[in-house]
Each structure stands twice: as structure tokens, then as C-alpha cells.
Amino acid sequence: MSRILPLLPLRGVIVFPYTVIHLDVGRERSVSAIEEAMLRDRVIFLAMQKEAQDDDPGEDDIYTTGTIAEIKQLLKLPGGTIRILVEGIRRGKIREYLSYDPFLKVEVEEAPEPAETSSEIEALMRCLIDEFETYVKMSKRIPPETVVAVVSLEEPGRLADVVASHLNLKLTDKQAVLEAVDIKERLNLLCEILAKEKEILELERKINLRVRKQMEKTQKEYYLREQIKAIQKELGEKDERVAEAEELRQKIEAARLPKDVRERALKEVERLEKMPPMVAETTVVRNYLDWLLSLPWNKQTRDRLDVKVAERILDEDHYGLKEVKDRILEYLAIRQLAKKMKGPIICFVGPPGVGKTSLAKSIARALQRKFVRISLGGVRDEAEIRGHRRTYVGALPGRIIQGMKQAGTRNPVFLLDEIDKLSSDFRGDPASALLEVLDPEQNHMFSDHYIEAPFDLSRVMFITTANVEYSIPRPLLDRMEVIRIPGYTEEEKVKIAALHLLPKQIKEHGLKKDQLEISENALRRIVREYTREAGVRNLERQIATICRKTARDIVSGKTKAVRITAGNLEEYLGIPRYRHTEAFQNEVVGVANGLAWTEVGGEVLNVEVSVMKGKGNLTLTGKLGDVMKESAYAGFSYIRSRADTLGLEADFHEKHDLHIHVPEGAIPKDGPSAGITMATAMASALTGVPVKGNLAMTGEITLRGRVLPVGGIKEKVLAAHRAGVKNIILPRENEKNLEDIPANIRRKLNFILVEHMDEVLKEALVRKEE
């Protein structure tokens, strides 16, 4: 028998025949279906959706088997929702969907309830009742009077449906019971489901019993501890462990630690409280808690973001270094605009003594931040950076965490000195461990093996220093902003000595300002003849020597004040230790002035070439490096290719030997920048045409005679100026580097920019009068 009925899709609920249930209906299509049923005979078909979240289910989204039900009551609620009371009548199966709007209308085939009875069905009914009674006793969620009502049922189908409606089952299991039209199948299915549910309830009971026992044990321990405390209080005694634990808990609460760190600390306090006092591990736990509480998890200083004040402080502490100062002032300006900027990671690269470390201290002073310094020279153990695990005897945090404890704030200026001198061995690679520290994307969660909790390093301003860039590991260098400090010029050294070093040494040696005076010419002579360095450390030592001798003369009554001039300097410092190579000012055949860069500044190189009868050998002397030798061979090949232009015989190289020598043979020399100098000297020696005096040059040469750019232009030009050279030949591509040279020196020199060796020879060799 089939009927045409409105369909009400159910979400997360199943209605069985013979059961009464309240349903809240709010969907527009469902409300229309209820209204249609009320207008007719109050009968509606209820079927469950496969997905409860689906607001507009179709044919494939609704189970075909459901329940034909009668609407007993209807109540309209605020907001357009309807509450209905329905009673299931019998099962039904959807044969066809007849319409979809304004509600779902379906043709339903009624499933008759068979009234057959047999001894097997009777046995299944008894089995189901027994299982249900046991289930009710174990679950204690179903009232006992329900069992009385169920036992009194004699119809097998009705019994199965009423039992199924009272069980707390998965919806898929309930749907399977609803779809079981055959009485035997339905009773069998319910008996199996109840057997499984009993097993689950038994497991739940065992788990609850275990939990209850544990709770009782904990409560008992708590009660006994409270009793001990009460007894000790009455006796006027106090347990040291309990007192220590309470004190630690108070410190943890006062420290305002991050949530995960706080939980870890409290857990360690509980462990400490339960340990016997003589156990060695108590010291480990105590030390760990001390470290956790001493770290600046939330403490930080307020930055002084006044750009003008910072500029004044940097100028007070350091002369020159414009690029470095500009970078710091830019950082302060950005911090005024962006409050949550990540700390920059800056790497100062430069020779010893140029002020890299003292510059970091000045930055901390300008920002009003704490300053921390650690030296990485010779560090070869990864644990130095990341710390040791607490399982090791004498374990400690790494030097980064130690530095943060020393700073006492989470935003110090942190100097990592000598980062280019890191080592690695079988104990790990500390450079790799530093990657996390110096990566702005990772260091907000820095993990130390000892602390075992993420520490935020993102507010730290890391500054690293190195003497040379090539020995810094590439991945580490990639995470840093490199600022090169090439070294001070002679003029800068004289100014630094007058403004900073001399007043400092006078004060340190207990002298007064009017007791020692050093003239500017004397300072310049100290820089030129008594020191050879890029920085100012040796210059400071020489000034300290003068101060010591002055103090001795004053104390012995020999004099009341000393004035040092260029004339009497040797009385205090002895004979000069260094001399700078002087440039050839006269026109000489086979000799050219080259310019070289060294770690202590620029130098003039005199390249000499002699031509002798021989078999075409090229001899190089003067402790030249491989690159410099290759430049000489390239220059010689270029001259051979230009033999006709230079007026040389085509086979001149088979009849003559060339000897190239660069004086001061004890000093190693290397680099490509002497290429055009050696080629010019060879051309002069072979042609007999002298090289112009008062001329110096630098540039790399190729086989085809192109002149390539070189580095260290500033230092080379200053060396040429110091040697009295007026004309300088430079590669055209180095024109942009002339901006680095002080304007007062640049105006005194004549720069000749070239692109090819032909231009060099045209400018360098003395032209024959026609």
C-alpha cells in the first residue's frame, strides 16, 4: 500500500514507530511540509539526512527508509521556528519524489508489521529483554520504570523499536534497525548491538574505577600533607622542602612567565618537592629553576629614539664612519614609525683596530639599551651556542642564553665578536647553530637544549664583527647586513688621535691637559713612520709611550710640560720603524708606479723590468702571488700581440729574456690590480721609451688589452697622494668609486680614466717629438 505524503528531512535524529518525540523545525521547505500535513490529515513522512550540515538536501542526501508519523501538537516559536510533537506509526520506504517546491512531496510505500510468532522469535524477545535489563543496570542513564514498560510489551516488532529508541547508539546503527523490516533480523541486530554496548560499558566502568582510585590516592596524599603541615605548625617547625617549594611558587607567580614556561616551572617544583633532599638530581632541578626565573622573559628597556641625540653620541665616540652612523640613524627613524620592527642583524667587516667593538657600545649608549658581548673566536662546540642537555653532568645553557641573563632585558644590543673565527669539529658546527639565532624569521622561537622552552630573541639587536668576509660561512652571511669598514685614511687617523686618543691617554696616565701637547705634524709623522695598520691601536700605543715618558719626566722634576713636534719626536719614540714606498717622479725606462691595497691601507708599488738577451724567458721576483703572476703573463701576451704597433720585431720574444721585479721582496703581494702597471713597464723596457714621472696606475688587464675595474680605490688614491703623485690612471668603471675619496684630496689630483691598454700606453709613455 502506498501513500503520497509531505517529507520532513531530519538532522541528527531518528524517529521509530510507537515513539513520541518533540522536533524543532526552522527550514522554510520543512515548515511548508508541516503546514501541508496539518491542512490534510496531520500525517507526515520522517526520514533522516545523510549529512546533518546540509541545509538543502536532495534525493541522494536522504535515506529512503523512514517513519510515517502523526503530528500530535504544533507550537509556533519566536523567529519563525515551529515545535511539533510527533508519534511514529509505522515504517515506510520512499518510492518516488513527486515535487520539490514549496516542500518535498514523496510517494511512500508502507511496510506492514508482520504479526508472526514462533519459538525462535520468542527466544529472541527474551534475549533482547535480558540484554536490555543488564544494559540499563550498567549504564544508569535509563530510568528503571522504562524496563517495566518494555517487559510488558508482547509484540516483537514494537518491543524492538521501543528498545532501539531508548538506546544511545550511533545514528548509522539506529538507521540499520529502522531499515530491518524482518522481525528476526531486527531482534538479532539489536541483541548484537546491546552485547557490544555492554562490553563498552564494562570498559568504561573499569576506567572510571581506576581514575577514582587514583583520585582517592591523590586526595589521601593531599590530606596527609596538610596534616603534616598542621602538626609542624603546631610544633613551630617548618619542612625545608615545603618552604622552598612555596618560595619557588611565589617567585614563579611574581615572574610573569609565559604560560608554557610557567607550567614547566611548576611541574619541576612538584618534582623537587617529592624528591628526598640528599638525591643528586635535586641540585639539577634547583639550578634549572634558577635559570628559568633569572631570564628576562618579559623585561625590556625603553629605547631612546631621538635621532639627533643618537647622532651626537655617535659623533662624540667616533670620527668618520659615515655609512655606519647613517645606518643606525635610519634604524632609529624606522623604530619611531614602526613600533614592532624586528631587530636588525648587522655585521661590521674590517681590519683590527678600526672601532667595530667600540662602535657597538656606542650604539647601545645611543639607544639606552643594555650591552652584552661574547667572543666567538675559536668556538668549536655547538653546545656553546645551544647549551647542553640536562642529562649531562654540569650542564649549562648556551652563551646566547647566558648573555640574555647577563643583560637582564629581552632587547639588549648583543655583540657577537670575531664571527669569522668560528671552528667546527666532531662536537658539531657552531655556525649552523647560529643560523637560528641570526635569522629574523626564526629567532622569536630560539630553542636552547638546557632551557627546553622557546625564548624570544626577535627584539635583540644583534651586531657581529669580522676581520674578513670570505671566512664567514655563506648561509650565516646571508642572514646579516654587511657594513664594511675599510680602515681609516691618514687624515682620519690624525683627527682621531687629536680628538679621541690623546685626551684619553692623558687622562689614563694621570696627566693634565697643559702638561702634554703633541702637534699635528708630529701626529702625522707617528701615523706615517711609526705605525702600519688600518685601525688605530698601534697609534694609541705610540701615544701611550709618549705619555709614559712625559709622566716620568714630570715626576722626576726634569720638566713641567712637554710639547712634542715632528723635530723632537724621535727622542720619545726612537728611530722610525716604517717607510712608505716613494713614487718615481722622474721619467725612467722600464719602471712604472703601481698602486696596491693592503689590510693596513694603500701602498705604491715600483714595478721594474729589465730586458736581456736570451731565449724568451719571463722571470718574476718579489714574492708575487699566483694572480699577480698571471697578470704579468697576460700583459706580456698583449705586448706580443701589439709588436707591430709598438715598433718591435715580430720575433723579439725569441731573442730576449724579461725579468720583472717588485721591490720589498719579503712582503707577499697578490691580486690583479698591477696588470696594467706591469704591462706598461714591459712596453717601456722593450721600446726604450720612458714612463712619465709623477704618474701612478691601477687596473686589471685581459689578453685583448681591456682594462677591468679593481677594488680598494680609496686607499690606493690616498697612498698615491701621500707619495706625491699628481696623475693617476684608473679603469673607467671605477669612476663611481671616486665619490668615496675626500673632496679636498680629489681636487688636488688628475684622474685619467681608461678602458683599453692602448689608452694606458698613450697616456703613460713619453711621446717622441716628431
C-alpha positions in Angstrom: 0.0 0.0 0.0 1.4 3.4 -1.0 0.6 7.0 0.1 1.5 10.4 -1.0 2.9 12.4 1.9 4.9 15.6 2.6 8.5 14.7 3.6 10.3 16.3 6.6 14.1 15.6 6.4 15.6 15.1 9.9 19.0 16.2 11.0 20.8 14.0 13.6 17.7 12.3 14.9 15.7 9.2 14.0 12.0 8.6 15.0 10.9 5.0 15.4 7.4 3.7 15.2 5.5 3.7 18.6 7.7 6.5 19.9 6.7 10.1 20.7 9.2 13.0 20.3 9.5 16.8 20.1 11.1 18.2 16.9 12.1 21.9 16.3 11.7 22.9 12.6 13.1 26.1 11.1 13.9 25.5 7.4 11.4 27.1 5.0 10.8 23.9 3.0 10.3 21.9 6.2 7.8 24.4 7.6 5.8 24.2 4.4 5.7 20.4 4.6 4.3 20.6 8.2 1.7 23.2 7.2 0.6 20.9 4.3 0.3 17.9 6.7 -1.8 20.0 9.2 -4.2 21.0 6.4 -4.7 17.4 5.4 -4.7 14.5 7.9 -1.7 15.5 10.1 0.3 12.6 8.7 3.9 13.3 7.5 6.8 11.2 6.5 10.1 11.5 8.5 13.4 10.4 7.0 17.0 11.3 8.2 19.6 13.2 6.1 22.9 11.5 5.5 24.8 14.8 6.3 23.4 16.9 9.1 25.2 20.0 7.9 23.3 20.0 4.5 20.7 22.8 4.6 19.1 21.9 1.2 19.2 18.1 0.8 18.2 16.4 -2.4 17.1 12.8 -3.3 20.6 11.3 -2.8 21.1 13.1 0.5 18.2 11.5 2.3 17.8 7.8 3.5 14.9 6.1 1.6 13.6 4.2 4.7 11.9 6.4 7.3 8.8 6.6 9.6 5.2 7.6 8.8 4.2 9.8 11.8 1.3 11.8 13.0 1.6 15.4 14.3 0.0 15.5 17.7 0.8 19.1 18.7 2.2 22.2 17.0 3.6 25.3 18.6 5.0 28.4 16.9 8.1 29.8 18.5 9.7 33.3 18.0 11.9 33.7 15.0 9.7 31.6 12.6 10.6 28.2 14.3 7.9 25.6 14.8 8.0 22.9 17.6 5.9 19.8 16.9 5.1 16.7 18.8 5.1 13.6 16.5 4.2 9.9 17.1 5.7 7.2 14.9 3.1 5.0 13.3 4.9 2.5 11.0 7.8 2.1 8.7 7.8 3.4 5.1 10.0 3.5 2.1 10.2 6.3 -0.5 9.2 5.0 -3.9 9.4 8.3 -5.8 9.9 12.1 -5.3 6.9 13.9 -6.7 7.8 17.5 -6.1 10.5 19.7 -4.6 8.8 23.1 -4.1 7.5 24.6 -1.9 8.2 21.3 0.0 9.3 17.8 -0.7 6.4 15.5 -1.6 7.0 11.8 -1.9 5.2 8.6 -2.7 5.7 6.3 0.3 5.2 2.5 0.4 4.0 1.4 3.9 5.9 -1.5 5.4 3.4 -3.8 7.1 4.3 -5.0 10.6 4.3 -8.9 10.5 2.4 -10.4 13.4 4.1 -13.8 13.1 5.2 -15.6 16.3 7.4 -18.6 16.7 9.5 -20.2 19.4 12.6 -18.6 17.8 11.1 -15.1 17.9 10.0 -15.8 21.5 13.6 -16.8 22.4 15.0 -13.6 20.6 12.5 -11.5 22.5 13.6 -12.9 25.9 17.3 -12.5 24.9 16.6 -8.8 24.0 14.8 -8.1 27.3 17.6 -9.7 29.3 20.3 -7.8 27.4 18.3 -4.5 27.8 17.8 -5.1 31.6 21.6 -5.6 32.0 22.3 -2.6 29.9 20.0 -0.4 32.0 21.6 -1.6 35.2 25.2 -0.9 33.9 24.5 2.5 32.2 22.3 4.0 34.9 21.1 6.5 32.2 17.7 5.0 31.6 15.1 5.1 34.5 14.2 1.6 35.9 10.4 2.2 35.1 11.3 2.1 31.4 12.4 -1.5 31.8 8.9 -2.3 33.4 7.2 -0.8 30.4 9.4 -2.7 27.9 9.0 -6.0 29.6 5.2 -5.7 29.4 5.3 -5.5 25.6 4.2 -8.6 23.8 4.5 -7.6 20.1 8.0 -8.4 18.9 8.3 -5.5 16.4 7.1 -2.9 18.9 9.4 -4.3 21.5 12.4 -3.9 19.2 11.5 -0.4 18.2 10.9 0.8 21.8 14.3 -0.7 22.9 16.1 0.9 19.9 14.6 4.3 20.7 15.9 4.2 24.3 19.5 3.2 23.4 22.2 5.8 22.9 23.5 4.5 19.6 25.3 5.8 16.6 22.8 7.2 14.0 24.0 4.6 11.4 23.2 1.8 13.8 19.7 3.2 14.5 19.1 3.6 10.8 20.1 0.0 10.3 17.5 -1.1 12.9 14.9 1.1 11.2 15.7 -0.5 7.8 15.3 -4.0 9.3 11.7 -4.8 8.3 12.0 -8.5 9.1 11.3 -9.2 12.8 14.0 -11.9 13.2 16.7 -9.7 11.6 15.7 -6.7 13.7 15.7 -8.6 17.0 19.1 -10.3 16.1 20.6 -6.9 15.2 19.5 -5.3 18.5 20.9 -8.3 20.5 24.3 -7.9 18.8 24.3 -4.1 19.4 23.4 -4.5 23.0 26.2 -7.1 23.5 28.7 -4.6 22.1 27.4 -1.7 24.2 27.7 -3.9 27.3 31.4 -4.6 26.6 32.0 -0.8 26.1 30.1 0.0 29.4 32.3 -2.6 31.2 35.4 -1.0 29.9 34.1 2.5 31.0 33.4 1.1 34.4 36.9 -0.3 34.8 38.5 3.0 33.6 36.2 5.0 36.0 37.2 2.7 38.8 40.9 3.2 38.1 40.5 7.0 37.9 38.5 7.1 41.1 41.3 5.1 42.9 43.9 7.5 41.6 41.9 10.5 42.7 41.3 8.9 46.1 45.1 8.3 46.4 45.8 11.9 45.4 43.3 13.2 47.9 44.7 11.0 50.6 48.2 12.3 49.9 47.0 15.9 50.0 45.1 15.2 53.2 48.2 13.7 54.8 50.4 16.5 53.6 48.0 19.1 55.1 48.1 17.1 58.4 51.9 17.2 58.4 51.8 20.9 57.8 49.4 21.4 60.6 51.5 19.3 63.0 54.7 21.2 62.1 52.9 24.5 62.5 51.7 23.5 66.0 55.3 22.3 66.9 56.7 25.6 65.5 58.7 23.6 62.8 58.8 24.1 59.1 59.7 21.5 56.5 62.6 22.9 54.4 61.4 21.3 51.2 57.9 22.5 51.6 59.1 26.0 52.4 61.5 26.0 49.5 58.7 24.8 47.1 56.3 27.5 48.4 59.0 30.2 47.9 59.7 29.0 44.4 56.0 29.0 43.6 55.7 32.6 44.8 58.7 33.6 42.6 57.1 31.9 39.6 53.9 33.8 40.1 55.8 37.1 40.5 58.0 36.5 37.5 55.1 36.7 35.0 56.5 33.8 32.9 54.9 32.8 29.5 52.1 30.2 30.0 54.1 27.1 28.8 57.2 28.2 30.7 55.2 28.7 33.9 53.6 25.2 33.6 57.0 23.7 33.1 58.4 25.5 36.1 55.5 24.5 38.4 55.9 20.9 37.2 59.6 21.0 38.2 58.7 22.5 41.6 56.4 19.5 42.2 59.2 17.1 41.3 61.6 18.9 43.6 59.0 18.7 46.4 58.7 15.0 46.1 62.4 14.2 45.9 64.4 13.2 49.0 66.8 16.0 50.0 70.0 14.0 49.5 69.3 13.0 45.9 71.8 14.4 43.4 69.0 15.4 41.0 67.6 18.0 43.3 70.6 20.2 42.5 69.9 19.8 38.8 66.3 20.8 39.2 67.1 23.8 41.5 69.7 25.1 39.0 67.2 24.7 36.2 64.5 26.6 38.1 67.1 29.4 38.9 67.9 29.8 35.2 64.2 29.9 34.2 63.5 32.6 36.8 66.5 34.6 36.1 65.9 35.0 32.3 64.2 38.2 31.1 61.1 36.7 29.7 59.1 40.0 29.8 61.6 42.7 31.0 62.7 45.2 28.4 64.1 48.7 28.3 62.5 51.6 26.5 64.5 52.8 23.5 65.7 56.3 23.2 64.6 57.1 19.7 65.8 60.7 19.4 67.8 60.7 16.2 69.6 64.0 17.0 70.8 62.8 20.4 72.0 59.5 18.8 73.8 61.3 16.1 75.6 63.5 18.7 76.6 60.4 20.8 78.0 58.6 17.7 80.0 61.7 16.6 81.4 62.0 20.2 82.6 58.5 20.2 83.8 58.0 16.6 85.3 60.2 13.9 84.2 59.5 10.3 82.4 56.1 9.6 79.5 58.0 7.9 77.9 54.9 6.3 77.7 53.1 9.7 76.3 56.1 11.5 73.7 56.6 8.8 72.5 53.0 9.1 72.0 53.3 12.8 70.1 56.6 12.5 67.9 55.0 9.8 67.1 52.2 12.2 66.1 54.7 14.9 63.9 56.7 12.4 62.1 53.5 11.4 61.6 52.5 15.0 59.7 55.8 15.6 57.4 54.9 12.7 57.1 51.1 13.2 57.0 50.1 16.8 57.2 46.3 16.3 60.1 46.2 13.9 62.3 43.1 14.2 65.8 43.7 15.5 68.4 44.1 12.6 71.4 41.8 12.3 74.4 43.9 11.3 77.9 42.6 10.5 80.8 45.0 10.7 83.6 43.8 8.5 87.0 45.5 8.7 90.6 45.1 9.8 91.6 45.1 13.5 91.5 48.4 15.4 89.0 50.3 13.3 86.5 50.5 16.1 84.0 47.7 15.4 83.5 46.7 19.0 83.5 50.3 20.4 81.0 51.2 17.7 78.6 48.6 19.1 79.0 50.0 22.6 78.2 53.5 21.2 75.0 52.1 19.5 73.9 50.7 22.9 74.6 54.0 24.6 72.7 55.9 21.9 69.7 53.6 22.2 69.9 53.4 26.0 70.0 49.6 25.8 72.0 47.1 27.8 75.2 45.9 26.1 76.4 42.3 26.0 79.5 40.9 24.3 80.6 37.4 23.6 83.6 36.4 21.6 83.2 33.5 19.1 86.9 33.2 18.3 87.9 29.5 18.4 84.4 28.3 19.5 84.1 24.8 18.0 81.4 23.1 20.1 77.7 23.5 19.1 76.7 23.3 22.8 78.5 26.6 23.3 75.6 28.2 21.3 72.7 25.9 22.1 73.6 24.7 25.5 73.9 21.1 26.9 71.0 18.8 27.6 70.2 18.5 31.3 71.1 14.8 31.3 74.8 15.8 31.2 76.8 16.4 34.4 77.5 20.1 34.8 75.1 21.1 32.0 74.6 24.8 31.3 72.7 26.9 28.8 74.5 28.2 25.7 76.3 31.5 25.6 73.3 33.2 23.9 71.0 32.4 26.9 73.9 33.3 29.3 74.2 36.6 27.6 70.5 37.3 27.9 70.7 36.6 31.6 73.6 38.9 31.9 71.7 41.7 30.1 68.6 41.3 32.2 66.4 42.6 29.4 65.0 41.0 26.3 66.1 43.8 24.0 69.8 44.4 24.5 72.5 45.2 21.9 74.2 41.8 21.6 77.7 41.8 20.1 79.0 38.5 18.6 82.7 39.3 18.2 85.0 37.5 15.7 82.3 35.6 13.9 84.8 34.8 11.1 86.9 32.8 13.5 84.3 30.1 14.3 85.6 26.5 14.0 83.9 23.1 13.8 84.9 19.6 14.8 83.2 16.3 15.8 81.2 18.1 18.5 79.1 19.9 15.9 79.2 23.1 13.8 78.5 26.2 15.9 78.0 28.3 12.7 74.9 26.1 11.9 73.6 26.6 15.4 73.9 30.4 15.0 71.6 30.3 11.9 68.6 30.1 14.2 69.9 32.9 16.4 70.6 35.3 13.5 67.6 34.6 11.3 64.8 37.2 12.0 62.2 34.6 10.8 63.3 32.0 13.4 64.8 33.7 16.4 61.5 34.5 18.0 61.4 30.8 19.0 65.0 30.1 19.8 65.4 26.7 21.4 68.2 26.1 23.9 68.9 22.5 24.8 69.1 23.3 28.5 66.1 25.6 28.9 63.9 23.4 26.6 61.4 26.3 26.1 61.3 28.7 23.2 62.9 32.1 24.0 62.1 35.2 22.0 65.3 36.8 20.5 63.4 38.9 17.9 63.8 42.2 19.9 67.5 41.8 20.3 69.8 44.0 18.1 72.5 41.6 17.1 75.8 43.0 15.9 78.6 40.8 14.6 82.1 41.7 13.8 84.7 40.1 11.4 88.1 40.9 10.0 87.5 39.3 6.6 84.3 38.4 4.9 85.4 35.3 2.9 85.8 33.1 6.0 82.3 33.7 7.3 80.1 30.7 6.4 77.8 31.6 3.4 74.5 30.7 5.0 75.4 32.8 8.0 76.5 35.7 5.9 73.2 35.6 4.0 71.3 36.4 7.2 73.3 39.5 8.0 73.5 43.0 6.7 77.2 43.6 6.0 78.7 47.1 6.6 82.3 47.3 5.5 84.7 49.5 7.5 87.8 49.6 5.1 90.1 51.4 7.6 91.0 55.0 8.3 92.8 57.4 6.0 95.9 59.2 7.2 93.8 62.4 7.7 91.2 60.5 9.7 93.9 58.9 11.9 95.4 62.3 12.7 91.9 63.6 13.6 91.1 60.5 15.7 94.4 60.9 17.6 93.8 64.6 18.3 90.2 64.3 19.3 89.9 60.9 21.0 93.2 59.0 21.6 95.4 61.8 23.0 92.8 63.1 25.6 92.0 59.5 26.6 95.7 58.6 27.2 96.4 61.9 29.0 93.6 61.1 31.4 94.6 57.5 31.9 98.2 58.4 32.7 97.2 61.0 35.3 98.4 64.0 33.3 96.7 67.3 32.9 95.9 68.8 29.5 98.5 71.6 29.8 101.3 69.1 30.7 101.4 67.4 27.3 100.9 68.8 23.8 101.5 66.9 20.5 101.5 68.9 17.3 99.5 67.9 14.2 102.7 67.3 12.2 104.0 65.1 15.0 100.8 63.0 14.9 101.1 62.8 11.1 104.7 61.6 11.4 103.6 59.0 14.0 100.9 57.7 11.6 103.3 57.6 8.7 106.6 56.3 10.2 105.8 54.5 13.4 102.6 52.6 12.5 101.4 50.5 9.6 97.8 49.5 10.2 94.2 50.1 9.1 93.0 50.8 12.6 94.4 53.0 15.4 95.6 50.5 18.1 99.3 50.9 17.4 98.8 54.6 17.1 97.2 54.6 20.6 100.2 52.6 21.9 102.7 55.1 20.5 100.7 58.0 22.1 100.7 56.0 25.4 104.5 55.6 25.1 104.9 59.4 24.9 102.5 59.8 27.9 104.6 57.4 30.0 107.8 59.2 29.2 106.2 62.5 29.8 104.9 61.4 33.2 108.4 60.2 34.2 110.0 63.5 33.2 107.4 65.5 35.2 107.6 63.3 38.3 111.5 63.4 38.2 111.3 67.2 38.0 113.0 67.3 34.7 110.2 69.4 33.2 106.8 70.8 34.0 105.2 70.4 30.5 106.2 68.6 27.2 105.5 69.7 23.7 106.1 67.1 21.0 106.9 68.3 17.5 108.0 66.5 14.3 111.5 67.5 15.2 111.8 66.1 18.7 109.5 63.0 18.2 112.5 60.6 17.8 113.6 61.4 21.4 110.4 59.8 22.7 109.7 57.1 20.1 113.2 56.3 18.7 114.0 55.9 15.1 111.1 55.5 12.6 110.1 51.8 12.0 108.4 52.0 8.7 108.8 53.9 5.4 106.3 54.2 2.6 107.5 53.5 -0.9 108.1 56.7 -2.7 106.9 57.1 -6.3 109.3 57.7 -9.1 109.0 61.4 -10.0 111.4 61.2 -13.0 111.0 59.7 -16.4 112.6 56.2 -16.2 112.7 53.4 -18.8 111.2 50.1 -17.6 109.9 51.4 -14.3 106.2 52.2 -13.6 104.4 53.2 -10.4 101.6 50.8 -9.4 99.0 51.1 -6.6 98.1 48.2 -4.3 95.7 47.6 -1.5 96.8 46.0 1.8 95.0 45.4 5.1 96.8 48.4 6.6 95.9 50.8 3.7 97.1 51.6 0.3 100.7 51.3 -1.0 102.7 52.4 -4.0 104.5 49.6 -5.9 107.5 50.2 -8.1 107.4 47.7 -10.9 110.8 47.3 -12.6 111.5 45.4 -15.8 114.9 44.5 -17.3 115.4 43.2 -20.9 118.3 40.8 -21.6 119.4 38.7 -24.5 118.1 35.2 -24.1 115.5 32.7 -25.4 112.2 34.4 -24.4 112.0 33.5 -20.7 109.9 35.6 -18.4 111.2 35.8 -14.8 109.1 37.1 -11.9 110.5 38.0 -8.5 109.4 39.9 -5.4 107.2 37.3 -3.6 104.3 37.6 -6.1 101.1 35.6 -5.7 99.6 33.4 -8.4 97.1 36.0 -9.5 99.8 38.6 -9.9 101.9 36.3 -11.9 99.0 35.5 -14.2 98.6 39.3 -14.7 102.2 39.6 -15.8 101.8 36.7 -18.4 98.6 38.3 -19.7 100.4 41.7 -20.1 103.3 40.0 -21.9 100.9 38.3 -24.3 99.2 41.6 -25.0 102.6 43.2 -25.9 103.4 40.4 -28.2 100.1 40.9 -30.0 100.9 44.6 -30.3 104.5 44.2 -31.5 103.9 46.0 -34.8 102.2 48.9 -33.2 105.0 49.3 -30.7 107.7 49.0 -33.3 109.1 45.7 -32.1 110.4 42.9 -34.2 107.9 40.1 -34.7 110.2 37.5 -33.0 111.5 39.7 -30.3 110.3 37.3 -27.6 112.6 34.6 -29.0 115.7 36.7 -28.7 115.2 38.4 -25.3 114.5 37.4 -21.7 112.4 39.7 -19.4 112.8 40.0 -15.7 110.0 41.7 -13.7 110.8 42.6 -10.1 108.6 44.3 -7.5 110.8 45.6 -4.6 110.4 44.8 -0.9 110.5 41.1 -1.7 109.9 40.0 1.8 106.3 41.3 1.7 103.8 39.0 0.0 101.9 40.6 -2.9 98.9 39.4 -4.9 95.9 40.5 -6.9 95.1 41.5 -10.4 95.3 45.3 -10.0 99.0 45.5 -11.0 98.2 44.2 -14.5 98.4 47.4 -16.5 101.4 48.6 -14.4 103.5 45.5 -15.4 102.4 45.7 -19.0 103.4 49.4 -19.1 106.8 48.7 -17.6 107.4 45.9 -20.1 106.4 48.1 -23.0 108.7 50.8 -21.8 111.7 48.4 -21.3 111.2 46.8 -24.8 110.7 50.0 -26.7 113.2 52.1 -24.7 110.5 54.8 -24.2 110.5 56.1 -20.6 107.4 56.2 -18.4 106.2 59.6 -17.4 107.2 60.7 -14.0 104.6 61.8 -11.3 102.2 59.1 -12.6 100.7 56.0 -10.9 98.2 53.5 -12.1 96.0 50.5 -11.2 93.8 48.1 -13.2 93.4 44.6 -14.3 94.4 43.6 -17.9 93.0 41.0 -20.2 94.7 39.2 -23.1 92.9 41.6 -25.6 94.0 44.6 -23.6 90.8 45.5 -21.9 91.2 47.3 -18.6 88.9 45.9 -15.9 87.9 47.6 -12.6 89.6 46.8 -9.3 88.9 47.3 -5.6 90.3 49.5 -2.9 90.3 52.7 -5.0 90.0 55.0 -1.9 93.1 53.5 -0.2 95.2 53.4 -3.4 94.4 57.0 -4.3 95.3 58.2 -0.8 98.6 56.3 -1.0 99.4 58.0 -4.3 98.6 61.4 -2.8 100.8 60.6 0.2 103.7 59.7 -2.2 103.3 63.0 -4.1 101.7 61.6 -7.3 99.6 64.1 -9.2 98.3 61.9 -12.1 96.5 58.6 -11.6 95.3 56.2 -14.3 92.1 54.3 -13.3 89.7 51.9 -15.1 86.7 53.8 -16.3 84.3 51.5 -14.5 85.9 52.7 -11.2 84.7 56.3 -11.8 81.9 55.7 -9.3 84.4 55.0 -6.5 85.9 58.5 -6.7 83.0 59.7 -4.6 84.5 57.9 -1.6 87.7 60.0 -1.7 87.7 63.2 0.4 86.9 66.2 -1.7 90.0 68.2 -0.6 92.3 65.4 -1.9 90.2 64.7 -5.0 90.7 68.4 -6.1 94.5 68.1 -6.0 94.7 65.0 -8.3 94.2 64.5 -12.0 92.3 61.2 -12.8 92.8 59.6 -16.2 90.0 57.1 -16.9 90.8 54.3 -19.5 89.1 51.3 -21.0 91.9 49.8 -23.0 95.6 49.2 -22.7 96.3 51.3 -25.8 95.0 54.3 -23.9 97.2 53.5 -21.0 100.3 53.4 -23.1 99.3 56.6 -24.9 99.0 58.4 -21.5 101.9 56.7 -19.7 104.7 56.6 -22.2 106.6 59.8 -23.1 105.7 60.7 -26.7 108.6 61.1 -29.0 108.9 64.5 -30.6 108.0 64.3 -34.3 
